[in-house]
Amino acid sequence: MEKNIIYNEDCIITMDKIPKGFIDIVITSPPYNTSRIRESDMYNKRYDSYQDFKTDQDYIDWTIDIFNGYDKILRKDGCVLYNLSYSSENTYLIWLVVADIIKRTNFTTSDCIVWKKSNAIPNNRSSNKLTRIVEYIFVFVRKGELKTFDSNKKVVSIIGKTGQFNYENVFNFIETKNNDGANELNKATFSVSLVRGLINMFTKPNSLIYDSFMGTGTTAVACLIEKMNYIGSEISESQYMYAKKRIEEHKKQFVIPF
């Protein structure tokens, strides 16, 4: 299958095409299903085409289908880095989603990385809800690979008698900016600096990274900078075209290994 390409289609269709065990790591940020439904505008404006207001159960079932796809395409000891958050209106769905992934798929959580953004989303109208300045990246691994999945932690010392390794501290915390600038096609993008941080935590040189919700091309741009390969899916034609243009602009700035 061709690498370094974005497919303008539903990620389920793309994953059906990807050979078994072909992907080294998944880095993605799905729609959170947290948009308000307005009578005057049933199509939310967070994304230009996707409807971000499924029922809770439909959203959970949709997520399970996606993770079953990851199970097929992900190589042994790979992992899924899955960015999720919650809204002030729906504070619980994120936790139901994580619980059902663990109950209904071959995956479990290894870690939860806290992403502190440079700007907060204020809840100025709430007398008791806190101002949300962090989101979460859940590290999902297959249940049978919890002790063997790959990361980039380096050995800092070896215990003489036992030969046991002591590893460096890699903290489950990243502080980066929210996004790479305003975009009318997608108001919920993440940042290249965030993806680069995740790549440096978990990804080996020349790895193949899959983003099932490529959006405006953030993961692909991070891969160009870090000299990684990528495959992406994006259902929105306008975001797909935007991402292609953005990638071509960045290719002119960096030495590309492919």
C-alpha atoms as an extended CHARMM CRD file, in Angstrom:
* protein
*
       258  EXT
         1         1  MET       CA              0.0000000000        0.0000000000        0.0000000000  PROA      1               0.0000000000
         2         2  GLU       CA              1.2690000000        3.4750000000       -0.8610000000  PROA      2               0.0000000000
         3         3  LYS       CA              2.7270000000        5.5240000000        2.0000000000  PROA      3               0.0000000000
         4         4  ASN       CA              2.7190000000        9.2820000000        2.5640000000  PROA      4               0.0000000000
         5         5  ILE       CA             -0.7570000000        9.7960000000        1.2290000000  PROA      5               0.0000000000
         6         6  ILE       CA             -4.1140000000       10.9390000000        2.5990000000  PROA      6               0.0000000000
         7         7  TYR       CA             -7.2520000000        9.1420000000        1.4860000000  PROA      7               0.0000000000
         8         8  ASN       CA            -10.3530000000       11.2850000000        1.0760000000  PROA      8               0.0000000000
         9         9  GLU       CA            -12.7600000000        8.7770000000        2.6070000000  PROA      9               0.0000000000
        10        10  ASP       CA            -14.1050000000        7.3210000000        5.8380000000  PROA      10              0.0000000000
        11        11  CYS       CA            -11.3260000000        5.7700000000        7.9260000000  PROA      11              0.0000000000
        12        12  ILE       CA            -13.1720000000        2.4320000000        8.0740000000  PROA      12              0.0000000000
        13        13  ILE       CA            -12.8370000000        2.2080000000        4.2730000000  PROA      13              0.0000000000
        14        14  THR       CA             -9.1350000000        3.0590000000        4.4360000000  PROA      14              0.0000000000
        15        15  MET       CA             -8.4370000000        0.5100000000        7.1660000000  PROA      15              0.0000000000
        16        16  ASP       CA            -10.1130000000       -2.1960000000        5.0860000000  PROA      16              0.0000000000
        17        17  LYS       CA             -7.4280000000       -1.5160000000        2.4460000000  PROA      17              0.0000000000
        18        18  ILE       CA             -4.4270000000       -1.4140000000        4.7980000000  PROA      18              0.0000000000
        19        19  PRO       CA             -2.6380000000       -4.7830000000        5.1330000000  PROA      19              0.0000000000
        20        20  LYS       CA             -2.6520000000       -6.5280000000        8.4900000000  PROA      20              0.0000000000
        21        21  GLY       CA              0.0970000000       -5.2830000000       10.8030000000  PROA      21              0.0000000000
        22        22  PHE       CA              1.1840000000       -2.5720000000        8.3380000000  PROA      22              0.0000000000
        23        23  ILE       CA              1.0230000000        0.4210000000       10.7100000000  PROA      23              0.0000000000
        24        24  ASP       CA              3.6030000000        1.0810000000       13.4500000000  PROA      24              0.0000000000
        25        25  ILE       CA              1.5660000000        3.5450000000       15.5030000000  PROA      25              0.0000000000
        26        26  VAL       CA             -1.7260000000        5.4420000000       15.3730000000  PROA      26              0.0000000000
        27        27  ILE       CA             -1.7890000000        9.1170000000       16.3710000000  PROA      27              0.0000000000
        28        28  THR       CA             -5.1620000000       10.7810000000       16.0220000000  PROA      28              0.0000000000
        29        29  SER       CA             -7.7830000000       13.1050000000       17.4530000000  PROA      29              0.0000000000
        30        30  PRO       CA            -11.3590000000       12.0700000000       16.6370000000  PROA      30              0.0000000000
        31        31  PRO       CA            -14.4390000000       14.2800000000       16.8760000000  PROA      31              0.0000000000
        32        32  TYR       CA            -15.4250000000       14.3860000000       20.5540000000  PROA      32              0.0000000000
        33        33  ASN       CA            -19.2090000000       14.3080000000       20.0270000000  PROA      33              0.0000000000
        34        34  THR       CA            -19.5700000000       17.3760000000       22.2360000000  PROA      34              0.0000000000
        35        35  SER       CA            -21.2200000000       19.9200000000       19.9260000000  PROA      35              0.0000000000
        36        36  ARG       CA            -24.4150000000       21.6980000000       20.8820000000  PROA      36              0.0000000000
        37        37  ILE       CA            -27.3840000000       20.9180000000       18.6100000000  PROA      37              0.0000000000
        38        38  ARG       CA            -29.0870000000       24.0540000000       17.3880000000  PROA      38              0.0000000000
        39        39  GLU       CA            -32.5440000000       24.0420000000       15.8500000000  PROA      39              0.0000000000
        40        40  SER       CA            -31.4280000000       26.6280000000       13.2990000000  PROA      40              0.0000000000
        41        41  ASP       CA            -28.3110000000       24.7300000000       12.3130000000  PROA      41              0.0000000000
        42        42  MET       CA            -28.3510000000       20.9460000000       12.5770000000  PROA      42              0.0000000000
        43        43  TYR       CA            -24.8780000000       20.7930000000       11.0340000000  PROA      43              0.0000000000
        44        44  ASN       CA            -22.4420000000       21.9430000000       13.6690000000  PROA      44              0.0000000000
        45        45  LYS       CA            -19.7150000000       24.3930000000       12.7480000000  PROA      45              0.0000000000
        46        46  ARG       CA            -16.8320000000       22.6930000000       14.5370000000  PROA      46              0.0000000000
        47        47  TYR       CA            -16.2540000000       20.6190000000       11.3920000000  PROA      47              0.0000000000
        48        48  ASP       CA            -17.2300000000       21.5420000000        7.8680000000  PROA      48              0.0000000000
        49        49  SER       CA            -18.9850000000       18.2350000000        7.0710000000  PROA      49              0.0000000000
        50        50  TYR       CA            -19.0000000000       15.7860000000        9.9940000000  PROA      50              0.0000000000
        51        51  GLN       CA            -22.0330000000       15.8710000000       12.3210000000  PROA      51              0.0000000000
        52        52  ASP       CA            -20.6030000000       15.9440000000       15.8350000000  PROA      52              0.0000000000
        53        53  PHE       CA            -23.7640000000       15.1020000000       17.7490000000  PROA      53              0.0000000000
        54        54  LYS       CA            -24.4030000000       11.3690000000       17.6090000000  PROA      54              0.0000000000
        55        55  THR       CA            -26.2750000000        9.7310000000       20.4580000000  PROA      55              0.0000000000
        56        56  ASP       CA            -23.9310000000        8.5340000000       23.1810000000  PROA      56              0.0000000000
        57        57  GLN       CA            -24.4530000000        4.8940000000       22.2090000000  PROA      57              0.0000000000
        58        58  ASP       CA            -23.9980000000        5.5490000000       18.4900000000  PROA      58              0.0000000000
        59        59  TYR       CA            -20.7540000000        7.3820000000       19.2180000000  PROA      59              0.0000000000
        60        60  ILE       CA            -19.4780000000        4.5670000000       21.4060000000  PROA      60              0.0000000000
        61        61  ASP       CA            -20.3770000000        1.9080000000       18.8140000000  PROA      61              0.0000000000
        62        62  TRP       CA            -18.7090000000        4.0040000000       16.0910000000  PROA      62              0.0000000000
        63        63  THR       CA            -15.5470000000        4.1980000000       18.2170000000  PROA      63              0.0000000000
        64        64  ILE       CA            -15.5470000000        0.4330000000       18.7940000000  PROA      64              0.0000000000
        65        65  ASP       CA            -15.6590000000       -0.1720000000       15.0230000000  PROA      65              0.0000000000
        66        66  ILE       CA            -12.6540000000        2.1160000000       14.6240000000  PROA      66              0.0000000000
        67        67  PHE       CA            -10.6330000000        0.3400000000       17.3110000000  PROA      67              0.0000000000
        68        68  ASN       CA            -11.4010000000       -3.0320000000       15.7570000000  PROA      68              0.0000000000
        69        69  GLY       CA             -9.8940000000       -1.5650000000       12.5880000000  PROA      69              0.0000000000
        70        70  TYR       CA             -6.8030000000       -0.4630000000       14.5070000000  PROA      70              0.0000000000
        71        71  ASP       CA             -6.4170000000       -3.9900000000       15.8470000000  PROA      71              0.0000000000
        72        72  LYS       CA             -6.1400000000       -5.2910000000       12.3050000000  PROA      72              0.0000000000
        73        73  ILE       CA             -3.7180000000       -2.7230000000       10.8690000000  PROA      73              0.0000000000
        74        74  LEU       CA             -1.4300000000       -2.1870000000       13.8810000000  PROA      74              0.0000000000
        75        75  ARG       CA              1.7620000000       -4.2160000000       14.0580000000  PROA      75              0.0000000000
        76        76  LYS       CA              2.7080000000       -6.2640000000       17.1020000000  PROA      76              0.0000000000
        77        77  ASP       CA              3.6910000000       -4.0460000000       20.0480000000  PROA      77              0.0000000000
        78        78  GLY       CA              2.4030000000       -0.8930000000       18.3920000000  PROA      78              0.0000000000
        79        79  CYS       CA              0.1240000000        1.5480000000       20.1930000000  PROA      79              0.0000000000
        80        80  VAL       CA             -2.7260000000        3.9800000000       19.6190000000  PROA      80              0.0000000000
        81        81  LEU       CA             -2.3770000000        7.5630000000       20.8760000000  PROA      81              0.0000000000
        82        82  TYR       CA             -5.9620000000        8.8170000000       21.0520000000  PROA      82              0.0000000000
        83        83  ASN       CA             -6.7310000000       12.4380000000       21.9660000000  PROA      83              0.0000000000
        84        84  LEU       CA            -10.1020000000       12.8800000000       23.7070000000  PROA      84              0.0000000000
        85        85  SER       CA            -11.7410000000       15.5380000000       25.8230000000  PROA      85              0.0000000000
        86        86  TYR       CA            -15.1270000000       16.4390000000       27.2770000000  PROA      86              0.0000000000
        87        87  SER       CA            -17.4720000000       19.4140000000       27.2110000000  PROA      87              0.0000000000
        88        88  SER       CA            -19.2390000000       21.3050000000       29.9590000000  PROA      88              0.0000000000
        89        89  GLU       CA            -22.5270000000       19.8640000000       28.6290000000  PROA      89              0.0000000000
        90        90  ASN       CA            -21.3680000000       16.2500000000       28.3240000000  PROA      90              0.0000000000
        91        91  THR       CA            -18.8020000000       15.5710000000       31.0030000000  PROA      91              0.0000000000
        92        92  TYR       CA            -19.1410000000       11.7890000000       31.1490000000  PROA      92              0.0000000000
        93        93  LEU       CA            -19.0100000000       10.4770000000       27.5600000000  PROA      93              0.0000000000
        94        94  ILE       CA            -15.2070000000       10.3970000000       27.4000000000  PROA      94              0.0000000000
        95        95  TRP       CA            -15.1050000000        7.9090000000       30.2720000000  PROA      95              0.0000000000
        96        96  LEU       CA            -17.8600000000        5.7060000000       28.8200000000  PROA      96              0.0000000000
        97        97  VAL       CA            -15.9180000000        5.5620000000       25.5500000000  PROA      97              0.0000000000
        98        98  VAL       CA            -12.6730000000        4.5260000000       27.2610000000  PROA      98              0.0000000000
        99        99  ALA       CA            -14.4910000000        1.9150000000       29.3650000000  PROA      99              0.0000000000
       100       100  ASP       CA            -16.1760000000        0.3530000000       26.3340000000  PROA      100             0.0000000000
       101       101  ILE       CA            -12.9210000000        0.2570000000       24.3570000000  PROA      101             0.0000000000
       102       102  ILE       CA            -11.4460000000       -1.7730000000       27.2180000000  PROA      102             0.0000000000
       103       103  LYS       CA            -14.5300000000       -3.9850000000       27.5940000000  PROA      103             0.0000000000
       104       104  ARG       CA            -15.3550000000       -4.5590000000       23.9240000000  PROA      104             0.0000000000
       105       105  THR       CA            -12.0320000000       -4.5420000000       22.0360000000  PROA      105             0.0000000000
       106       106  ASN       CA             -8.5850000000       -6.1020000000       22.2290000000  PROA      106             0.0000000000
       107       107  PHE       CA             -7.1500000000       -2.8730000000       23.6900000000  PROA      107             0.0000000000
       108       108  THR       CA             -6.5170000000       -1.5440000000       27.1790000000  PROA      108             0.0000000000
       109       109  THR       CA             -4.9880000000        1.6730000000       28.4940000000  PROA      109             0.0000000000
       110       110  SER       CA             -1.3020000000        1.8460000000       29.2870000000  PROA      110             0.0000000000
       111       111  ASP       CA             -1.0800000000        5.5250000000       30.1650000000  PROA      111             0.0000000000
       112       112  CYS       CA             -3.0050000000        8.7700000000       30.0550000000  PROA      112             0.0000000000
       113       113  ILE       CA             -0.9570000000       11.7690000000       28.9170000000  PROA      113             0.0000000000
       114       114  VAL       CA             -2.0870000000       15.1980000000       30.0800000000  PROA      114             0.0000000000
       115       115  TRP       CA             -1.8200000000       17.8470000000       27.3680000000  PROA      115             0.0000000000
       116       116  LYS       CA             -1.7100000000       21.3510000000       28.8330000000  PROA      116             0.0000000000
       117       117  LYS       CA             -2.6410000000       23.8770000000       26.1760000000  PROA      117             0.0000000000
       118       118  SER       CA             -1.3630000000       27.4240000000       26.0080000000  PROA      118             0.0000000000
       119       119  ASN       CA             -4.8920000000       28.8390000000       26.0960000000  PROA      119             0.0000000000
       120       120  ALA       CA             -7.8670000000       27.7120000000       28.1620000000  PROA      120             0.0000000000
       121       121  ILE       CA            -11.4890000000       27.2840000000       27.1600000000  PROA      121             0.0000000000
       122       122  PRO       CA            -13.3300000000       29.3450000000       29.7900000000  PROA      122             0.0000000000
       123       123  ASN       CA            -16.5780000000       28.2790000000       31.3830000000  PROA      123             0.0000000000
       124       124  ASN       CA            -17.4650000000       31.8280000000       32.3670000000  PROA      124             0.0000000000
       125       125  ARG       CA            -21.1620000000       31.0880000000       32.7470000000  PROA      125             0.0000000000
       126       126  SER       CA            -20.6440000000       28.2720000000       35.2350000000  PROA      126             0.0000000000
       127       127  SER       CA            -20.4850000000       28.9350000000       38.9370000000  PROA      127             0.0000000000
       128       128  ASN       CA            -18.8540000000       25.5870000000       39.7180000000  PROA      128             0.0000000000
       129       129  LYS       CA            -17.2020000000       24.0010000000       36.6600000000  PROA      129             0.0000000000
       130       130  LEU       CA            -13.4710000000       24.5440000000       36.3670000000  PROA      130             0.0000000000
       131       131  THR       CA            -11.7830000000       26.2130000000       33.4300000000  PROA      131             0.0000000000
       132       132  ARG       CA            -10.4630000000       23.4580000000       31.1730000000  PROA      132             0.0000000000
       133       133  ILE       CA             -6.8590000000       24.0110000000       30.0910000000  PROA      133             0.0000000000
       134       134  VAL       CA             -5.9060000000       20.3310000000       29.6060000000  PROA      134             0.0000000000
       135       135  GLU       CA             -6.9560000000       17.5080000000       27.3410000000  PROA      135             0.0000000000
       136       136  TYR       CA             -5.9730000000       13.8490000000       27.3750000000  PROA      136             0.0000000000
       137       137  ILE       CA             -4.0890000000       11.5070000000       25.0930000000  PROA      137             0.0000000000
       138       138  PHE       CA             -4.9150000000        7.9250000000       26.0060000000  PROA      138             0.0000000000
       139       139  VAL       CA             -2.2220000000        5.3590000000       25.2220000000  PROA      139             0.0000000000
       140       140  PHE       CA             -4.0370000000        2.2140000000       24.1000000000  PROA      140             0.0000000000
       141       141  VAL       CA             -2.1770000000       -1.0750000000       23.6240000000  PROA      141             0.0000000000
       142       142  ARG       CA             -3.3400000000       -4.6200000000       23.0410000000  PROA      142             0.0000000000
       143       143  LYS       CA             -4.1200000000       -6.3870000000       26.2940000000  PROA      143             0.0000000000
       144       144  GLY       CA             -1.5320000000       -9.0660000000       25.6020000000  PROA      144             0.0000000000
       145       145  GLU       CA              1.1820000000       -6.4700000000       24.8590000000  PROA      145             0.0000000000
       146       146  LEU       CA              0.8910000000       -4.2650000000       27.9430000000  PROA      146             0.0000000000
       147       147  LYS       CA              4.4070000000       -5.2000000000       29.0860000000  PROA      147             0.0000000000
       148       148  THR       CA              6.0330000000       -5.3640000000       25.6640000000  PROA      148             0.0000000000
       149       149  PHE       CA              4.7310000000       -2.4540000000       23.5460000000  PROA      149             0.0000000000
       150       150  ASP       CA              7.3820000000       -0.0830000000       22.1840000000  PROA      150             0.0000000000
       151       151  SER       CA              8.4110000000        3.3220000000       23.4820000000  PROA      151             0.0000000000
       152       152  ASN       CA             11.5180000000        5.4890000000       23.2440000000  PROA      152             0.0000000000
       153       153  LYS       CA             12.5790000000        5.3530000000       26.9030000000  PROA      153             0.0000000000
       154       154  LYS       CA             16.3450000000        5.1070000000       27.2270000000  PROA      154             0.0000000000
       155       155  VAL       CA             18.3000000000        2.9560000000       29.6570000000  PROA      155             0.0000000000
       156       156  VAL       CA             20.1840000000        5.1380000000       32.1640000000  PROA      156             0.0000000000
       157       157  SER       CA             21.7800000000        2.4160000000       34.2900000000  PROA      157             0.0000000000
       158       158  ILE       CA             21.9980000000       -1.3220000000       34.8150000000  PROA      158             0.0000000000
       159       159  ILE       CA             21.8000000000       -2.9680000000       38.2230000000  PROA      159             0.0000000000
       160       160  GLY       CA             24.9970000000       -5.0040000000       38.5370000000  PROA      160             0.0000000000
       161       161  LYS       CA             23.8750000000       -8.2250000000       40.1990000000  PROA      161             0.0000000000
       162       162  THR       CA             20.5450000000       -8.6330000000       38.4580000000  PROA      162             0.0000000000
       163       163  GLY       CA             21.2320000000       -6.8920000000       35.1530000000  PROA      163             0.0000000000
       164       164  GLN       CA             17.9120000000       -5.0890000000       35.4840000000  PROA      164             0.0000000000
       165       165  PHE       CA             17.5640000000       -1.8700000000       33.4960000000  PROA      165             0.0000000000
       166       166  ASN       CA             16.7180000000        1.4980000000       35.0010000000  PROA      166             0.0000000000
       167       167  TYR       CA             15.0300000000        3.7890000000       32.4910000000  PROA      167             0.0000000000
       168       168  GLU       CA             14.8630000000        7.5500000000       32.1490000000  PROA      168             0.0000000000
       169       169  ASN       CA             11.7920000000        9.4100000000       33.3280000000  PROA      169             0.0000000000
       170       170  VAL       CA              9.4060000000       10.3000000000       30.5120000000  PROA      170             0.0000000000
       171       171  PHE       CA              6.5550000000       12.1480000000       32.1610000000  PROA      171             0.0000000000
       172       172  ASN       CA              2.9160000000       11.7730000000       31.1370000000  PROA      172             0.0000000000
       173       173  PHE       CA              2.6180000000       15.5080000000       30.5540000000  PROA      173             0.0000000000
       174       174  ILE       CA              3.0370000000       17.6830000000       27.4440000000  PROA      174             0.0000000000
       175       175  GLU       CA              2.6860000000       21.4550000000       27.3220000000  PROA      175             0.0000000000
       176       176  THR       CA              2.2120000000       22.8340000000       23.8060000000  PROA      176             0.0000000000
       177       177  LYS       CA              0.0630000000       25.3200000000       21.9870000000  PROA      177             0.0000000000
       178       178  ASN       CA             -3.5670000000       24.5040000000       21.1440000000  PROA      178             0.0000000000
       179       179  ASN       CA             -3.2660000000       24.4480000000       17.3640000000  PROA      179             0.0000000000
       180       180  ASP       CA             -1.3230000000       25.8550000000       14.4200000000  PROA      180             0.0000000000
       181       181  GLY       CA             -3.6320000000       28.7920000000       13.7830000000  PROA      181             0.0000000000
       182       182  ALA       CA             -7.2810000000       29.4940000000       13.0330000000  PROA      182             0.0000000000
       183       183  ASN       CA             -8.9440000000       27.3590000000       10.3980000000  PROA      183             0.0000000000
       184       184  GLU       CA            -12.5130000000       27.8110000000        9.2310000000  PROA      184             0.0000000000
       185       185  LEU       CA            -12.7610000000       24.2040000000        8.0200000000  PROA      185             0.0000000000
       186       186  ASN       CA            -12.0120000000       22.6600000000       11.4180000000  PROA      186             0.0000000000
       187       187  LYS       CA            -12.1900000000       24.5360000000       14.7100000000  PROA      187             0.0000000000
       188       188  ALA       CA            -10.9020000000       21.5680000000       16.7520000000  PROA      188             0.0000000000
       189       189  THR       CA             -7.4270000000       20.8850000000       15.3700000000  PROA      189             0.0000000000
       190       190  PHE       CA             -4.4330000000       19.9560000000       17.4750000000  PROA      190             0.0000000000
       191       191  SER       CA             -0.8760000000       21.2310000000       17.0170000000  PROA      191             0.0000000000
       192       192  VAL       CA              2.1960000000       19.9880000000       15.1650000000  PROA      192             0.0000000000
       193       193  SER       CA              4.2040000000       20.4940000000       18.3650000000  PROA      193             0.0000000000
       194       194  LEU       CA              1.8790000000       18.1040000000       20.2300000000  PROA      194             0.0000000000
       195       195  VAL       CA              2.2120000000       15.4020000000       17.5670000000  PROA      195             0.0000000000
       196       196  ARG       CA              5.9860000000       15.8150000000       17.4830000000  PROA      196             0.0000000000
       197       197  GLY       CA              6.0940000000       15.3240000000       21.2480000000  PROA      197             0.0000000000
       198       198  LEU       CA              4.1070000000       12.1010000000       20.9480000000  PROA      198             0.0000000000
       199       199  ILE       CA              6.3090000000       10.8790000000       18.1100000000  PROA      199             0.0000000000
       200       200  ASN       CA              9.4090000000       11.4260000000       20.2380000000  PROA      200             0.0000000000
       201       201  MET       CA              7.8650000000        9.4950000000       23.1310000000  PROA      201             0.0000000000
       202       202  PHE       CA              6.8030000000        6.3660000000       21.2580000000  PROA      202             0.0000000000
       203       203  THR       CA              7.9350000000        6.1790000000       17.6380000000  PROA      203             0.0000000000
       204       204  LYS       CA             11.0510000000        4.5740000000       16.1810000000  PROA      204             0.0000000000
       205       205  PRO       CA             12.9400000000        6.1070000000       13.2010000000  PROA      205             0.0000000000
       206       206  ASN       CA             11.1960000000        5.8120000000        9.8290000000  PROA      206             0.0000000000
       207       207  SER       CA              7.9870000000        4.5160000000       11.4120000000  PROA      207             0.0000000000
       208       208  LEU       CA              4.6720000000        4.5010000000        9.5580000000  PROA      208             0.0000000000
       209       209  ILE       CA              2.0630000000        6.5690000000       11.4090000000  PROA      209             0.0000000000
       210       210  TYR       CA             -1.6570000000        6.3740000000       10.6900000000  PROA      210             0.0000000000
       211       211  ASP       CA             -4.0680000000        9.2210000000       11.4610000000  PROA      211             0.0000000000
       212       212  SER       CA             -7.6690000000        8.1420000000       10.9480000000  PROA      212             0.0000000000
       213       213  PHE       CA             -8.9050000000       11.7440000000       11.2810000000  PROA      213             0.0000000000
       214       214  MET       CA             -6.2350000000       13.6750000000        9.4040000000  PROA      214             0.0000000000
       215       215  GLY       CA             -8.2400000000       16.9040000000        9.2180000000  PROA      215             0.0000000000
       216       216  THR       CA             -6.0760000000       19.7520000000        7.9890000000  PROA      216             0.0000000000
       217       217  GLY       CA             -2.9010000000       17.6380000000        7.8540000000  PROA      217             0.0000000000
       218       218  THR       CA             -1.3070000000       18.2970000000       11.2620000000  PROA      218             0.0000000000
       219       219  THR       CA             -0.0430000000       14.7370000000       11.7990000000  PROA      219             0.0000000000
       220       220  ALA       CA              1.3630000000       14.5760000000        8.2700000000  PROA      220             0.0000000000
       221       221  VAL       CA              3.2750000000       17.8280000000        8.7510000000  PROA      221             0.0000000000
       222       222  ALA       CA              4.7090000000       16.5470000000       12.0370000000  PROA      222             0.0000000000
       223       223  CYS       CA              5.8010000000       13.3790000000       10.2120000000  PROA      223             0.0000000000
       224       224  LEU       CA              7.5760000000       15.4440000000        7.5620000000  PROA      224             0.0000000000
       225       225  ILE       CA              9.4990000000       17.3340000000       10.2390000000  PROA      225             0.0000000000
       226       226  GLU       CA             10.3920000000       14.1780000000       12.1950000000  PROA      226             0.0000000000
       227       227  LYS       CA             11.2420000000       12.1720000000        9.0470000000  PROA      227             0.0000000000
       228       228  MET       CA              8.4490000000        9.6530000000        9.5250000000  PROA      228             0.0000000000
       229       229  ASN       CA              6.0680000000        8.0700000000        7.0240000000  PROA      229             0.0000000000
       230       230  TYR       CA              2.3210000000        8.5250000000        7.2550000000  PROA      230             0.0000000000
       231       231  ILE       CA             -1.0390000000        7.3890000000        5.9650000000  PROA      231             0.0000000000
       232       232  GLY       CA             -4.1540000000        9.4260000000        6.6700000000  PROA      232             0.0000000000
       233       233  SER       CA             -7.9090000000        9.3380000000        6.2210000000  PROA      233             0.0000000000
       234       234  GLU       CA            -10.1070000000       12.4220000000        5.9620000000  PROA      234             0.0000000000
       235       235  ILE       CA            -13.7910000000       12.3120000000        5.0960000000  PROA      235             0.0000000000
       236       236  SER       CA            -14.0950000000       16.0360000000        4.3080000000  PROA      236             0.0000000000
       237       237  GLU       CA            -13.0770000000       16.8990000000        0.7490000000  PROA      237             0.0000000000
       238       238  SER       CA            -12.3170000000       20.5150000000        1.6540000000  PROA      238             0.0000000000
       239       239  GLN       CA            -10.0740000000       19.5390000000        4.5690000000  PROA      239             0.0000000000
       240       240  TYR       CA             -8.4160000000       16.8810000000        2.4020000000  PROA      240             0.0000000000
       241       241  MET       CA             -7.5840000000       19.4970000000       -0.2440000000  PROA      241             0.0000000000
       242       242  TYR       CA             -6.3630000000       21.9370000000        2.4200000000  PROA      242             0.0000000000
       243       243  ALA       CA             -4.1280000000       19.2500000000        3.9490000000  PROA      243             0.0000000000
       244       244  LYS       CA             -2.6160000000       18.3380000000        0.5640000000  PROA      244             0.0000000000
       245       245  LYS       CA             -1.7300000000       21.9720000000       -0.0860000000  PROA      245             0.0000000000
       246       246  ARG       CA             -0.3120000000       22.3780000000        3.4190000000  PROA      246             0.0000000000
       247       247  ILE       CA              1.8390000000       19.2520000000        3.0300000000  PROA      247             0.0000000000
       248       248  GLU       CA              3.2280000000       20.4260000000       -0.3120000000  PROA      248             0.0000000000
       249       249  GLU       CA              4.1820000000       23.7620000000        1.2360000000  PROA      249             0.0000000000
       250       250  HSD       CA              6.0440000000       22.0110000000        4.0620000000  PROA      250             0.0000000000
       251       251  LYS       CA              7.8280000000       19.6270000000        1.6970000000  PROA      251             0.0000000000
       252       252  LYS       CA              9.5710000000       22.6570000000        0.2230000000  PROA      252             0.0000000000
       253       253  GLN       CA             10.9930000000       23.5000000000        3.6600000000  PROA      253             0.0000000000
       254       254  PHE       CA             12.3320000000       20.1210000000        4.7960000000  PROA      254             0.0000000000
       255       255  VAL       CA             14.4960000000       17.3320000000        3.4210000000  PROA      255             0.0000000000
       256       256  ILE       CA             12.0370000000       14.5020000000        2.8890000000  PROA      256             0.0000000000
       257       257  PRO       CA             13.2220000000       10.8740000000        3.3320000000  PROA      257             0.0000000000
       258       258  PHE       CA             10.9030000000        9.4890000000        0.6640000000  PROA      258             0.0000000000
